[in-house]
Amino acid sequence: MGLLSRETWARRLDTFRASPSTFMAGPDGEDLGRDLLRDLRSEKLSEQMKVSLLVLSLEYPAQLWPDTPAAEAAATSLLDTLALLPPRPSALRRPLLLAATTALVAGGALGPISGASLRLLPLLLGLALGRNPGQGLVPSSEQRPLQVTACECLRELESCRPGLLSGSLGLLRGLLGQEGPVGPVQPLSLLLALVLRNTLVIQARARASLQGLLTVQASPMGSGPWNWTLAEESDAHLQPQAPSWPAAEQGECGLSELEPSPEEARELRAAVAQLLDTSYLLTPVAQAQLLWLLGWALRGLRGQPPALFKPQLVRLLGTAQLTLLHAVLALKAAFGEALFTAQDEALLLRRLTVAAQHPALPVPAHLFYLHCLLSFPENCPLGPVGEEVTPLLLEPQLCRGLLPSLLHDPMALLARLHLLCLLCAEDEEKEEKGQGQSPLHYLEDLLASLWQRAALTGGPRALATLCFQASYLVAHCLAGQPTVLTALTRGLAQLYRAQPALAPHFVDLLDQAGPELGEPLRVVLQQEVVSRPGGNEALRWHLLMLAKVADGDAHSATLSFLQAAAAHCTDWGLQQALLQVCRALLRAGVGGGLADLLQTLARQLEDPDGRDHARLYYILLGHLSGPKLGVALGPSLAAPALASSLVAENHGFATALMVQEVPAPIRLSVGPQRAEGLALQLHVEVLEPVYSLELRFRVEGQLCAPLGAVHVPCLCPGRPARPLLLPLQPRRPSPTRLDIRALYTKSTGCTCYAHLPPLPVKFADLFLPFPQPPDGARLAFFEELWDSCLPKGTESRLWCPLGPQGLEGLVSRHLEPFVMFAQPPTSYHIAIRLPPDSRLLLRLAAAQADGVPVALRTNDWAVLPLVGDYLRSLSTAVGV
């Protein structure tokens, strides 16, 4: 297909955005990414349309580049397009940098063997440092915007691979601290803070020193200061970067294991002070993130006093910016009394309470201040961890303006009510000592007003919802005060008496409330229902409530109510509600009078479904004992209602026949390679009995032919199982991963489906030996293979370090099956077959003091970097 016009692209983009999955499944989906990369170099499209194409690649990278090779090719093409731009101002340079970074990150192509990664990283670092990386002339008008974009891209790469830029700490510090015109302070500061935090945490986990990383001035050219080993060891995001003081309380991040030298500690303090000194130049949001990163990095680190943050606190304690106030509270949670005095704590509490009472405050800001008060990180909290209490220094006089009112917004009312409940929990002790008037009276008056508004006929649904939210909140916070719960139960009973149509809300409250409120409220509501006449218009609400609260304690009154109500159940809905109450009584073990009622219903109900249902219940009551009756009547009333009540009885059987997705009780591991054929040897362990196990495998990246499923009849924990052989048919000699799904049956009879952790297929797992020639012809056979690799193949030489076990230990442990000819300990000729049609030949000469020279030939250029990595890993393994 030729180049597409502007109108064609506009139509394609509109169609894609309407439904990306539908578009990608259509005939144009496969070519979308390729056409996008091609037309970015077209001179017929305007820059505005090209920017739209790049924005699409930023929003939907997973759809455009679905696998690692596609992402690698896309990033390479984007970098080539960037290099071809003419040396005049262009709106494409920044989107191209962002698109290349996004493609590598989203496609999982970022790594030391990625050519696009090794091109992008020096380019980004050079731009961030204000240098020309040799990728073409950059107009002076674009240097500063490109520097900002490069810093943002580097932050994204460092976030995805923590520790990647640890070798650039000295460069970034030098740029931020140099005299004269410098780069953009905000992106450089945030980048330096992120790299510093990740380096400290990863080095602490590895129990290693900083190794001069804070002062080294590495060059961004050449191989660059990229620490791929450190980035691979971190293997994940370290922590969320958003300020959140509950996350700060969860651990010390292992920083106490890091013991910097006096010189390193001094440089670290200088770096932190440098960042803090420039923080006032940042926007409030960026300042908050910077403070969070530095506070999180230094928390628990030896030799780094929290007093470094003290000058910033003097500036920030009076801030009106919510983000900065939140960052201050995060620092307080991290350092506590080591940084904040009691006067600081009292000042913060006073600021929060006074600010929350401002009449012109927007609702989101109001809720923020209230949340900070409810979750205030105290220096010396009393009580167990996680207990909700008001701060010790929060005086009741300060909270008088924070009492809830019916005039407040519903969310603000609930937040203020939460604070009032915490005050009531402390007020009981003060009332016993005669210290002031209790706020419990205010709470009771507020609840009475809420109940009164919810009882209004025809009132808004939001009023009833707010009333029950407030009731649940009071029951949750004051569960240990019987006086409050008694008044709450009495008020809710009066509310139901006035407005039975609120029965669904009562059912939800009973499902959520704890036993402190749930049990007394259930008893009171049951008494309230059975005392009502059975023929009024609220009958269906009474039956709904009774199905929830009915039990065997007061079954005689309940049966009398049902007998009176049966005559008024003329339509299908009322009959089903009545039968639901009978079902609840059956599950509660009610017998005698219920059998007579079911017989009457089986004869008198007009609907045949209702009659059959009553007859079924009567048969079950007469033939099954209590435990079996409970099983037969499953599932619970929480199950979705179906069109027919008889179908509902079989819903439990349908549930048993469905495949349920659960965490897998299965562990897979790869065993040593076997000599016969190319196959992975899988060892299976289970945590519980598993039957009819089916393991399904999918190869990432389409590097192997599709794999068939593996079936195992039975596996039991503690009982050894035979290894499973999984034949492989590689399409290319390259490592990959297997995505694994398991389908199995549990001992209960349920069929379950689970995802298992992916299994790596390493480069060495693809090795096969050549057929062994006769003993006298082995050397000649190897020489024939050696000569056949050229000229189409390639030859290379490596220097392989050796561990203490030497060359013989390396060969015997890893390469013994592939030795074609050997004269130990001076010479080894190794021939390896790599399916489908590649081969690798190695000549290992005599070992020297610090290593062994290795000559290799192969008929496949693509395996050279893999061979180098493999040999280096062998020397490391032997050294261990």
C-alpha positions in Angstrom: 0.0 0.0 0.0 1.3 3.5 -0.9 1.4 6.6 1.2 -1.9 7.5 2.8 -3.5 11.0 2.5 -4.4 13.3 5.3 -8.1 12.5 4.9 -7.5 8.7 4.9 -5.4 9.0 8.1 -8.1 11.1 9.8 -10.7 8.4 9.0 -8.5 5.6 10.2 -7.6 7.4 13.5 -11.3 8.1 14.2 -12.2 4.5 13.5 -9.4 3.3 15.7 -10.2 5.5 18.7 -13.9 4.5 18.5 -12.9 0.8 19.2 -9.2 -0.1 19.2 -9.8 -3.8 19.7 -12.3 -4.0 16.8 -10.0 -2.0 14.5 -7.0 -4.2 15.3 -9.0 -7.3 14.6 -10.0 -6.0 11.2 -8.2 -6.0 7.9 -6.3 -2.7 8.5 -5.2 -3.5 12.0 -2.1 -5.5 11.1 -0.7 -2.7 8.9 -1.5 0.2 11.2 1.8 0.4 13.0 3.9 -0.2 9.8 2.0 2.5 7.9 2.4 4.9 10.8 6.1 4.5 10.9 6.4 4.8 7.2 4.3 7.9 6.8 6.1 9.8 9.5 8.9 10.3 6.9 6.5 11.4 4.2 6.7 15.0 3.0 3.1 14.9 1.9 1.7 14.9 5.5 1.8 18.1 7.6 3.6 18.2 10.9 0.3 18.5 12.7 -0.9 15.2 11.2 2.4 13.5 12.1 2.1 14.8 15.7 -1.4 13.2 15.7 0.1 9.9 14.6 2.8 10.1 17.4 0.1 10.9 20.0 -1.7 7.7 18.9 1.5 5.7 19.5 1.8 7.3 22.9 -1.7 6.4 23.9 -1.9 2.9 22.4 1.6 1.4 22.4 0.5 -2.1 23.4 -1.9 -2.3 20.4 0.6 -0.9 17.9 3.6 -2.9 19.1 2.2 -6.1 20.7 5.5 -7.9 21.3 9.2 -7.2 22.0 10.5 -7.5 18.4 7.8 -5.1 17.1 8.6 -2.6 19.9 12.3 -2.8 19.1 11.7 -2.2 15.4 9.3 0.7 16.1 11.8 2.4 18.4 14.6 2.0 15.9 12.4 3.5 13.1 11.4 6.4 15.3 15.1 7.2 16.1 15.9 7.0 12.4 13.2 9.4 11.7 14.5 11.7 14.4 18.0 11.6 12.9 16.6 12.5 9.4 14.9 15.7 10.5 16.4 18.8 9.0 18.2 21.3 11.2 15.4 23.7 11.5 12.7 24.1 14.2 10.3 21.2 14.1 7.3 20.1 16.3 8.3 16.4 15.8 11.5 16.1 17.9 9.9 16.0 21.3 7.0 13.6 20.3 9.6 11.3 18.6 11.7 11.1 21.8 8.6 10.3 23.8 7.3 7.8 21.3 10.6 5.9 21.2 10.8 5.8 25.0 7.2 4.6 25.2 7.7 1.9 22.6 10.7 0.4 24.4 9.1 0.5 27.8 5.6 -0.7 26.9 6.9 -3.4 24.6 9.4 -4.8 27.1 12.3 -4.2 24.7 14.4 -2.1 27.1 17.6 -4.0 27.8 21.4 -4.3 27.3 20.9 -6.3 24.0 18.5 -3.9 22.5 20.1 -1.7 19.8 17.4 0.9 20.1 18.0 1.1 23.9 21.7 1.6 23.3 21.0 4.4 20.9 18.3 6.1 22.9 20.0 6.3 26.3 23.1 8.3 25.1 20.8 10.6 23.1 18.6 11.3 26.1 21.5 11.8 28.5 23.3 14.1 26.1 20.2 16.2 25.6 19.5 16.3 29.4 23.0 17.5 30.0 22.7 20.2 27.3 25.1 18.6 24.9 24.8 17.7 21.2 24.9 13.9 21.1 25.8 13.8 17.4 22.3 13.0 16.1 22.0 16.1 14.0 21.9 19.8 14.6 19.3 21.0 17.1 18.1 24.6 16.7 18.9 26.7 19.7 15.2 27.5 20.2 14.5 23.8 20.8 17.4 23.0 23.1 15.6 23.8 26.4 12.3 22.1 25.5 14.3 19.0 24.3 16.2 19.1 27.6 13.0 19.0 29.5 11.6 16.1 27.4 14.9 14.2 27.7 14.7 14.5 31.5 11.1 13.2 31.5 12.1 10.3 29.3 15.0 9.4 31.6 12.7 9.5 34.6 10.4 7.1 32.9 13.2 4.7 32.1 14.6 4.9 35.6 11.1 4.3 37.1 10.7 1.1 34.9 14.3 -0.1 35.5 15.3 1.3 39.0 19.1 1.7 39.2 19.6 2.0 35.5 21.0 5.6 35.8 22.9 5.1 39.0 26.2 5.8 37.2 24.9 9.3 36.1 24.5 10.7 39.7 27.7 12.6 39.5 26.8 14.0 36.0 23.4 15.2 37.1 24.7 16.7 40.4 27.4 18.6 38.4 24.8 20.0 36.0 22.4 21.1 38.7 25.2 22.8 40.7 27.2 24.5 38.0 27.4 28.2 37.9 26.0 30.3 35.0 23.1 29.2 32.8 21.9 25.7 33.7 19.2 23.5 32.4 15.6 23.4 33.5 15.8 23.0 37.3 12.5 21.1 37.9 13.0 18.1 35.6 16.7 17.8 36.5 15.9 17.9 40.3 13.1 15.3 40.0 15.4 13.1 37.9 18.3 13.4 40.3 16.0 12.7 43.3 14.6 9.6 41.7 17.9 8.2 40.7 19.3 8.9 44.2 16.5 7.2 45.9 16.6 4.1 43.7 20.4 3.8 44.1 20.3 4.1 47.9 17.6 1.4 48.2 19.1 -1.0 45.7 22.6 -0.7 47.2 21.1 -1.2 50.7 19.4 -4.4 49.5 22.6 -5.6 48.0 24.5 -4.5 51.2 27.0 -2.6 49.0 28.5 0.8 49.3 27.8 3.8 47.1 31.2 3.1 45.4 31.7 6.8 44.6 28.6 7.1 42.4 27.8 10.5 43.9 31.1 12.1 42.6 32.0 10.1 39.4 31.8 12.3 36.3 31.3 9.5 33.6 31.0 10.4 30.0 27.6 9.8 28.4 29.2 8.7 25.1 30.4 5.2 24.3 29.0 2.5 26.5 27.6 5.1 28.9 27.0 5.0 32.6 24.2 2.4 32.4 24.0 -0.1 35.2 22.0 -2.9 33.6 23.0 -5.4 36.3 21.7 -3.2 39.0 18.5 -2.6 37.0 17.9 -6.3 36.5 18.4 -7.1 40.1 15.8 -4.5 41.2 13.3 -6.1 38.7 10.4 -4.0 39.7 9.1 -0.6 40.8 10.4 0.1 44.3 7.5 2.2 45.6 4.8 4.5 44.4 6.2 8.0 43.8 3.1 9.8 45.0 3.3 11.2 48.5 1.4 8.8 50.8 2.3 8.6 54.4 0.6 5.2 55.2 3.1 3.7 52.6 5.9 5.4 54.5 5.0 3.6 57.7 5.2 0.2 56.2 8.9 -0.3 56.5 12.4 1.1 56.5 13.1 -0.1 53.0 16.2 -1.9 54.3 18.2 1.3 54.3 19.7 0.5 57.7 21.8 -2.1 56.0 23.6 0.6 54.0 26.7 1.9 55.8 28.2 4.7 53.8 31.8 5.8 54.5 32.3 9.3 56.1 33.2 10.7 52.7 30.1 9.1 51.1 27.9 10.3 53.9 29.2 13.8 53.4 28.6 13.7 49.7 25.1 12.3 50.2 24.2 15.2 52.6 25.6 17.6 50.1 23.5 16.1 47.3 20.3 16.2 49.4 21.0 19.8 50.6 21.6 20.8 46.9 18.2 19.4 45.9 16.4 21.0 48.9 18.1 24.4 48.2 16.6 24.5 44.7 13.2 23.1 45.7 11.7 26.5 46.0 12.1 27.0 42.3 9.8 24.1 41.6 6.0 24.0 41.3 4.1 22.9 44.4 3.3 19.5 42.9 7.0 18.9 41.9 8.1 20.2 45.4 5.8 17.6 47.0 7.2 14.8 44.9 10.8 15.9 45.6 10.3 16.0 49.3 8.6 12.6 49.3 11.4 11.0 47.3 14.1 12.4 49.5 12.3 11.7 52.7 11.6 8.1 51.6 15.2 7.7 50.6 16.8 8.9 53.8 14.3 7.3 56.2 16.3 4.9 58.3 19.6 5.7 56.6 22.6 5.9 59.0 24.5 9.1 59.3 21.8 11.3 57.6 20.0 13.4 60.2 16.4 14.5 59.4 17.5 18.0 60.3 18.4 18.5 56.6 14.7 19.1 56.1 14.3 21.6 58.9 14.9 24.8 56.7 12.2 23.6 54.3 9.7 23.0 57.2 10.2 26.6 58.3 9.1 27.6 54.8 6.3 25.0 54.4 4.6 24.9 57.7 2.6 28.1 56.7 1.9 27.0 53.1 -1.5 27.2 51.6 -0.8 24.6 48.9 -2.5 21.3 49.7 0.1 19.3 47.9 2.9 20.8 50.0 0.9 20.4 53.2 0.4 16.7 52.3 4.2 16.3 51.7 4.9 17.9 55.1 2.6 15.3 56.7 4.3 12.6 54.8 7.7 13.7 56.2 6.1 13.8 59.7 5.0 10.2 59.2 8.5 9.2 58.1 10.6 10.9 60.7 8.2 11.7 63.6 9.7 13.4 66.6 13.2 13.3 65.1 12.1 16.2 62.8 8.9 17.6 64.4 8.6 18.9 67.9 5.4 18.9 70.0 5.0 22.6 69.1 5.2 21.7 65.4 2.6 19.0 65.8 0.3 21.4 67.7 0.7 24.0 65.0 -0.1 21.6 62.3 -3.3 20.4 64.1 -4.4 24.0 64.6 -3.8 24.8 61.0 -5.8 21.8 59.8 -8.7 22.5 62.1 -8.9 26.2 61.4 -8.5 25.7 57.6 -11.3 23.0 57.6 -13.7 25.5 59.1 -13.3 28.1 56.4 -16.8 28.8 55.0 -15.7 29.4 51.4 -13.6 26.2 51.2 -14.3 24.0 48.2 -15.6 20.5 49.1 -12.5 18.6 47.8 -10.2 20.8 49.9 -12.6 20.5 52.9 -12.5 16.7 52.6 -8.7 16.8 52.4 -8.3 18.7 55.6 -10.7 16.4 57.4 -8.9 13.3 56.1 -5.6 14.7 57.3 -7.1 15.2 60.8 -8.6 11.7 60.8 -5.3 10.1 59.7 -2.9 12.5 61.4 0.6 10.9 62.0 1.4 11.6 65.6 4.8 11.6 67.1 3.9 9.3 70.0 0.5 7.6 69.3 -1.2 5.7 72.0 -3.0 2.4 71.6 -2.4 -0.4 69.1 -1.3 0.2 65.5 -4.3 0.9 63.2 -6.7 2.0 66.0 -8.7 5.0 65.0 -8.3 7.8 67.7 -8.2 11.5 67.7 -4.7 13.0 68.1 -3.6 13.7 71.6 -3.0 17.4 71.0 -6.3 18.0 69.3 -8.3 19.8 71.9 -12.1 19.5 71.8 -12.5 23.3 71.8 -10.7 23.3 68.4 -13.3 20.9 67.0 -16.4 22.8 67.9 -16.5 24.3 64.5 -16.1 20.9 62.8 -19.3 19.3 64.2 -21.5 18.0 61.4 -24.7 19.7 60.3 -27.5 18.8 57.9 -26.5 21.8 55.8 -23.2 20.3 54.9 -22.4 18.4 51.7 -23.1 14.6 52.2 -19.4 13.6 51.9 -18.3 16.5 54.2 -21.1 15.5 56.7 -19.8 11.9 56.8 -16.2 13.0 57.3 -17.2 15.4 60.1 -19.4 12.7 61.6 -16.4 10.3 61.6 -14.4 12.9 63.7 -17.4 13.4 66.0 -17.6 9.6 66.6 -13.9 9.6 67.6 -14.5 12.4 70.0 -17.5 10.5 71.4 -15.2 7.5 72.0 -13.0 9.6 74.3 -15.9 11.6 75.8 -17.2 8.7 77.9 -14.1 8.8 80.2 -14.4 12.6 80.6 -18.1 12.4 81.4 -17.3 9.9 84.2 -14.9 12.5 85.6 -17.4 15.3 85.3 -15.3 17.2 82.8 -17.7 19.1 80.5 -20.7 18.1 78.5 -20.6 15.0 76.3 -20.9 15.4 72.5 -23.0 12.2 72.6 -26.1 14.4 72.8 -25.1 16.2 69.7 -24.6 12.9 67.9 -28.0 11.6 69.0 -29.7 14.8 67.8 -28.0 14.6 64.5 -29.0 10.9 64.0 -32.6 11.7 64.9 -32.6 14.5 62.3 -31.2 12.2 59.7 -33.8 9.5 60.5 -36.6 12.1 60.4 -35.5 13.3 56.9 -35.2 9.7 55.6 -38.7 8.9 56.9 -40.3 11.6 54.7 -42.7 10.1 52.2 -41.5 10.7 48.6 -38.2 12.1 49.8 -35.0 11.9 47.7 -33.2 8.6 47.7 -30.0 10.4 48.5 -31.4 11.3 52.0 -32.1 7.7 52.8 -28.6 6.6 51.5 -26.9 9.3 53.7 -28.9 8.2 56.7 -27.8 4.6 56.4 -24.2 5.6 55.7 -24.1 7.6 58.8 -25.7 4.8 60.8 -23.1 2.3 59.6 -20.3 4.8 60.4 -21.5 5.3 64.0 -21.9 1.5 64.5 -18.4 1.0 63.2 -16.7 3.7 65.3 -18.6 3.2 68.5 -19.0 -0.6 68.5 -17.7 -0.8 72.0 -20.3 1.6 73.5 -23.6 -0.3 74.3 -25.5 2.9 75.1 -24.9 4.4 71.6 -25.8 1.1 69.9 -29.0 0.7 71.9 -30.1 4.2 70.9 -29.1 3.5 67.3 -31.1 0.3 67.2 -34.1 2.0 68.7 -34.0 4.8 66.1 -33.6 2.5 63.2 -36.6 0.4 64.3 -38.7 3.6 64.5 -37.4 4.5 61.0 -38.6 1.2 59.6 -41.9 1.5 61.3 -42.4 4.9 59.6 -41.0 3.9 56.2 -41.1 0.1 55.4 -40.0 0.9 51.8 -36.5 1.4 53.1 -36.3 -2.4 53.6 -33.5 -2.8 50.9 -31.4 -0.3 52.8 -31.9 -2.3 56.1 -30.9 -5.5 54.3 -27.7 -3.9 53.1 -27.0 -2.5 56.6 -27.4 -5.9 58.2 -25.0 -7.4 55.6 -22.3 -4.8 56.4 -22.7 -4.1 60.1 -20.8 -6.1 62.7 -22.4 -8.4 65.3 -22.5 -5.6 67.9 -25.3 -3.9 65.9 -26.5 -6.6 63.5 -27.8 -9.1 66.1 -29.9 -6.6 68.2 -31.1 -4.8 65.1 -32.2 -8.1 63.6 -34.2 -9.1 66.7 -35.9 -5.6 66.9 -36.8 -5.6 63.2 -38.3 -9.1 63.4 -40.5 -8.0 66.2 -41.4 -4.9 64.3 -42.4 -6.8 61.2 -44.5 -9.5 62.9 -46.4 -6.9 64.8 -47.6 -5.3 61.6 -50.9 -6.3 60.0 -50.4 -8.8 57.2 -52.6 -7.2 54.5 -51.4 -3.6 54.1 -49.6 -2.2 51.1 -46.2 -2.6 52.7 -46.5 -6.4 52.7 -43.8 -7.0 50.1 -41.3 -4.9 52.2 -42.2 -6.8 55.3 -41.7 -10.1 53.6 -38.3 -8.9 52.2 -37.2 -7.9 55.7 -38.5 -11.0 57.3 -36.6 -13.2 54.8 -33.4 -11.5 56.1 -34.1 -11.5 59.9 -36.2 -14.6 60.4 -34.8 -17.4 62.6 -35.9 -20.1 65.0 -36.2 -17.9 68.1 -39.6 -16.4 67.5 -41.0 -18.7 64.9 -44.5 -19.0 66.3 -45.1 -15.2 65.8 -43.5 -15.4 62.4 -45.6 -18.3 61.3 -48.8 -16.5 62.5 -47.8 -13.5 60.4 -47.1 -15.6 57.3 -50.5 -17.4 57.6 -52.3 -14.1 57.8 -50.2 -12.7 54.9 -50.8 -15.8 52.6 -54.3 -14.7 51.8 -53.1 -11.4 50.5 -50.3 -12.8 48.3 -52.1 -12.9 45.0 -49.4 -12.1 42.5 -46.3 -13.9 41.6 -43.9 -11.5 43.2 -45.6 -11.6 46.7 -45.8 -15.4 46.5 -42.1 -15.6 45.8 -41.3 -13.3 48.7 -43.5 -15.4 51.0 -41.6 -18.5 49.9 -38.3 -16.9 50.5 -39.3 -16.4 54.2 -40.3 -20.1 54.3 -36.9 -20.9 52.9 -35.2 -18.9 55.6 -37.2 -20.7 58.3 -36.2 -24.0 56.8 -32.6 -23.1 57.0 -33.1 -22.0 60.6 -34.5 -25.5 61.5 -38.1 -24.5 62.1 -40.3 -27.6 61.8 -43.9 -28.2 63.1 -46.0 -25.2 62.2 -44.0 -24.6 59.0 -45.0 -28.0 57.5 -48.7 -27.0 57.9 -48.1 -23.7 56.2 -46.3 -25.3 53.3 -49.1 -27.8 52.8 -51.6 -24.9 52.7 -49.5 -22.9 50.2 -49.1 -26.0 48.0 -52.9 -26.2 47.7 -53.9 -22.6 47.6 -51.3 -20.6 45.7 -52.6 -19.7 42.2 -49.2 -19.7 40.4 -48.0 -23.2 39.5 -44.4 -22.2 40.1 -45.2 -21.1 43.7 -47.2 -24.4 44.3 -44.3 -26.5 43.1 -41.9 -24.6 45.1 -44.0 -25.0 48.3 -44.4 -28.7 47.6 -40.6 -29.1 47.1 -40.0 -27.4 50.5 -42.5 -29.6 52.2 -40.8 -32.8 50.8 -37.4 -31.6 51.8 -38.6 -30.7 55.3 -40.1 -34.2 55.7 -37.2 -36.2 54.4 -34.0 -34.4 55.3 -32.3 -33.6 58.6 -31.1 -30.2 59.5 -27.5 -30.3 58.1 -28.6 -31.9 54.8 -31.5 -29.5 54.5 -29.0 -26.6 54.7 -27.0 -28.1 51.9 -30.0 -28.8 49.7 -31.2 -25.2 50.0 -27.9 -23.6 49.0 -26.8 -21.2 47.7 -27.5 -18.3 50.0 -30.0 -15.6 49.5 -27.2 -13.4 48.3 -27.2 -15.3 45.0 -28.8 -13.4 42.0 -32.5 -14.0 41.6 -33.5 -16.0 38.5 -36.7 -16.1 36.6 -38.0 -19.2 38.1 -37.7 -20.2 41.8 -37.2 -23.8 40.9 -34.3 -22.8 38.7 -32.9 -20.9 41.7 -32.8 -24.1 43.7 -30.5 -25.6 41.1 -28.3 -22.6 40.9 -25.9 -24.2 43.3 -25.5 -27.2 40.9 -24.8 -24.7 38.0 -22.2 -23.0 40.1 -20.5 -26.3 40.7 -20.3 -26.9 37.0 -18.7 -23.6 36.2 -15.0 -23.1 35.8 -13.7 -20.9 38.7 -10.5 -18.8 38.4 -8.5 -19.2 41.6 -4.9 -18.8 42.8 -2.9 -21.8 41.7 -1.9 -24.4 44.3 0.7 -25.6 41.7 4.5 -24.9 41.5 6.5 -25.6 38.3 10.3 -25.7 38.0 12.7 -26.6 35.2 15.0 -29.6 35.9 18.3 -30.5 34.2 18.2 -31.1 30.5 18.0 -34.7 29.4 20.1 -36.2 26.6 17.3 -37.5 24.5 15.8 -34.8 22.2 15.1 -31.1 22.9 12.6 -31.1 25.8 12.2 -29.2 29.0 12.0 -31.4 32.1 9.3 -29.9 34.4 9.0 -30.8 38.1 5.5 -30.3 39.5 4.6 -29.7 43.2 1.1 -29.1 44.6 -0.2 -27.7 47.9 -3.4 -29.7 47.8 -4.8 -32.7 45.9 -5.2 -31.9 42.2 -7.0 -34.2 39.7 -7.2 -34.2 35.9 -4.6 -31.5 35.6 -4.1 -29.9 32.1 -1.2 -27.6 31.6 -1.5 -25.3 28.6 1.6 -23.4 27.3 2.0 -20.3 25.1 5.4 -19.2 23.9 6.0 -15.4 24.1 7.2 -13.8 20.9 6.4 -16.7 18.6 10.0 -18.0 18.9 8.8 -21.7 19.1 6.1 -23.7 17.5 2.9 -24.0 19.4 3.2 -26.4 22.3 0.6 -29.1 23.1 -1.1 -29.5 26.5 0.3 -31.8 29.1 -2.1 -34.0 31.2 -1.6 -35.4 34.6 -4.3 -37.7 36.2 -3.6 -37.0 39.8 -1.1 -35.1 42.0 -0.9 -35.1 45.8 1.2 -32.9 48.2 4.2 -34.7 49.7 4.1 -37.5 47.1 6.8 -37.3 44.4 5.6 -37.1 40.8 7.4 -38.1 37.7 9.0 -35.2 35.7 7.0 -34.0 32.7 8.7 -33.7 29.4 7.7 -30.7 27.2 9.1 -31.1 23.7 10.3 -27.8 22.1 10.4 -26.9 18.4 12.3 -23.6 18.2 11.8 -21.4 15.2 14.9 -19.3 16.2 17.7 -20.1 18.6 16.8 -17.5 21.2 15.7 -17.6 24.8 12.0 -17.0 25.6 9.4 -17.5 28.3 6.4 -19.8 28.6 3.1 -18.4 29.7 1.3 -21.2 31.6 -2.3 -21.8 32.4 -3.7 -24.7 34.5 -7.1 -26.4 34.3 -7.8 -28.9 37.1 -10.4 -30.4 39.4 -10.3 -30.1 43.2 -11.2 -32.7 45.7 -14.6 -30.9 46.2 -15.5 -31.6 42.5 -15.1 -28.0 41.4 -13.2 -27.3 38.1 -10.6 -24.5 38.5 -8.6 -22.3 36.2 -5.4 -20.6 37.2 -2.4 -18.6 35.8 1.0 -19.9 36.8 4.2 -17.8 36.9 6.0 -17.8 33.5 8.9 -20.2 33.0 12.1 -19.0 31.3 13.5 -21.1 28.4 17.2 -20.2 28.6 19.6 -20.2 25.7 21.3 -23.4 27.1 18.0 -25.2 27.1 18.1 -25.2 23.3 21.5 -27.0 23.0 21.6 -30.4 21.3 24.6 -32.6 20.7 25.7 -33.7 17.2 25.6 -37.4 16.5 28.9 -38.9 17.7 31.2 -40.2 14.8 33.6 -43.1 15.4 36.4 -42.4 17.9 39.1 -41.9 15.2 37.0 -39.6 13.1 35.9 -37.1 15.7 38.5 -34.5 15.1 38.1 -34.6 11.3 34.3 -34.3 11.8 34.7 -31.2 14.0 37.1 -29.6 11.4 34.6 -30.3 8.7 31.9 -28.5 10.7 34.3 -25.7 11.5 35.1 -25.1 7.8 31.4 -25.2 6.8 30.4 -22.2 8.9 32.3 -19.8 6.6 31.8 -17.7 4.5 28.0 -17.4 5.3 28.6 -17.5 9.0 30.9 -15.6 11.3 33.9 -16.2 13.5 34.7 -14.5 16.8 37.1 -14.7 19.7 36.4 -14.2 23.4 38.3 -14.1 26.6 36.4 -16.1 29.3 37.3 -15.5 32.9 37.6 -18.7 35.0 36.7 -19.4 38.6 38.7 -21.5 41.1 37.5 -24.8 39.6 39.3 -24.0 36.3 38.6 -25.0 32.8 38.0 -28.7 33.5 35.3 -27.8 36.0 33.6 -25.5 33.6 33.6 -28.1 30.8 32.5 -31.0 33.0 29.7 -29.1 34.6 28.1 -27.4 31.6 29.6 -28.6 28.3 30.4 -32.3 28.8 27.6 -33.7 26.4 28.8 -31.5 23.6 32.5 -32.2 23.6 33.5 -33.6 20.2 37.2 -33.9 20.7 39.4 -33.1 23.8 43.0 -33.2 25.0 42.5 -32.2 28.6 43.5 -29.9 30.1 45.0 -28.0 27.1 42.3 -28.2 24.4 38.5 -28.8 24.0 36.5 -28.9 20.8 32.8 -28.4 21.4 30.0 -28.7 18.8 26.5 -27.6 19.7 23.4 -27.9 17.4 20.8 -25.1 17.8 17.4 -26.0 16.3 16.1 -25.5 13.7 19.3 -25.2 11.6 22.0 -23.3 13.4 25.2 -24.6 14.9 27.8 -23.3 17.4 31.4 -24.5 17.5 33.8 -23.6 20.3 37.6 -24.1 20.6 38.8 -23.7 24.2 42.6 -23.4 24.4 44.8 -24.0 27.5 43.7 -22.0 30.5 45.9 -19.2 31.6 46.2 -17.4 35.0 43.1 -15.3 34.7 41.0 -17.0 32.0 40.8 -19.0 28.8 40.8 -17.9 25.1 37.7 -19.1 23.2 37.4 -19.2 19.4 34.0 -19.7 18.1 32.3 -20.1 14.7 28.6 -20.2 13.9 26.5 -20.1 10.8 24.0 -17.7 12.4 25.0 -14.1 13.1 22.0 -13.6 15.5 23.4 -16.0 18.2 26.7 -14.1 18.8 25.5 -11.8 21.6 23.7 -14.8 23.2 26.8 -16.9 23.1 28.8 -14.1 24.7 26.3 -13.7 27.6 26.2 -17.5 28.0 29.9 -17.9 28.3 30.2 -15.1 30.8 27.4 -16.6 32.9 29.3 -19.9 32.8 32.4 -18.4 34.3 30.4 -16.7 37.0 28.6 -20.0 37.8 31.9 -21.9 38.0 33.3 -19.2 40.3 30.4 -19.6 42.7 
